[in-house]
Amino acid sequence: MPKIKTHRGAAKRFKITGTGKIKRSRAYKSHILTGKPAKRMRHLRTSTLVSKTEQTNIKRLLPNM
């Protein structure tokens, strides 16, 4: 039988915390940065958790993590 492979795109975007929750970085931080205030950019720097509704889908993409 073939091995279950990790979705490499998801592995680069998500990390599993010690309690099993999924951590993600925030969007809208990559380009067109001149129109965004410094306060907004500071908040975009912080990571956050994935919502409960999306957790099952992402855990399916990361079987070995």
C-alpha positions in Angstrom: 0.0 0.0 0.0 1.2 3.5 -0.7 2.1 5.8 2.2 -0.1 8.7 3.1 1.7 11.9 2.1 1.6 15.3 3.7 0.3 18.1 1.5 3.4 20.2 1.2 1.6 23.5 0.5 -0.4 23.1 3.7 2.8 22.1 5.7 4.4 25.4 4.7 1.4 27.4 5.9 0.2 25.7 9.1 1.8 24.5 12.3 0.2 22.2 14.9 0.4 23.5 18.5 1.1 21.3 21.5 -2.6 21.1 22.3 -3.5 20.0 18.8 -4.8 23.3 17.5 -3.7 24.7 14.1 -1.7 28.0 13.9 -1.7 30.2 10.8 -0.3 33.5 9.7 -2.5 36.4 8.6 -3.3 37.3 5.0 -2.9 40.7 3.2 0.7 41.3 4.2 2.6 40.5 1.0 2.3 43.4 -1.4 0.7 46.8 -1.9 1.9 47.7 1.6 2.2 51.5 1.1 -1.6 52.0 1.6 -1.7 50.1 4.8 -1.1 51.8 8.2 1.6 50.7 10.5 -0.9 49.7 13.2 -2.6 47.3 10.7 0.8 45.8 9.7 1.7 45.2 13.3 -1.5 43.3 13.8 -0.9 41.3 10.6 2.5 40.2 12.0 0.9 38.1 14.8 -0.2 34.6 14.1 -3.7 33.3 15.0 -5.6 30.0 15.2 -7.6 28.3 12.4 -11.3 28.3 13.0 -13.0 25.1 14.2 -14.9 24.6 11.0 -11.6 24.4 9.0 -9.6 22.4 11.4 -10.8 19.0 10.2 -10.0 19.8 6.5 -6.5 21.0 7.4 -5.8 18.0 9.7 -6.6 15.8 6.8 -3.9 17.5 4.7 -1.4 17.1 7.5 -1.6 13.4 8.6 2.0 13.0 9.8 2.2 16.2 11.8 
